[in-house]
Amino acid sequence: MRVFYHHLYEFKKGLRNLILHTTKSSNQELIERNLKKKYIPYIIYNVSRDKINVFFGNKHCIEVIKQIGKSNLKNYTDEEDFILGIMLGYDRVEQCKRYMKRKIDTGAVDELVG
């Protein structure tokens, strides 16, 4: 829960607009209680029987996650994965590299020159 509280701190201080926190399912009740108490929008997806992904943060960001509507990150399209990475605050250039690698790996584009 220490990492969750750090994520909460980063959101409240404006360092991040969206957080993805993966944790044990047994923490769900405590996490929901904390987020509801602070009026922070969130959505929770089951990863497995004993793990969950908790997205929380700005209401507009949460709406995008809901609109994508996929509970398993493995099912995200390359474009959805790119958007999520940018929303989570990952390095833009690294996200561009990741996106292009995924496109190359699936044969959607030829290998890049240079």
Secondary structure, DSSP 4 states (H G I P E B T S, - for coil): -HHHHHHHHHHHTTS-SEEEEEEEGGGHHHHHHHHHHTT--EEEEE-SSSEEEEEEE-HHHHHHHHHH--S-GGG--HHHHHHHHHHTT--HHHHHHHHHHHHHHTTSSPPPP-
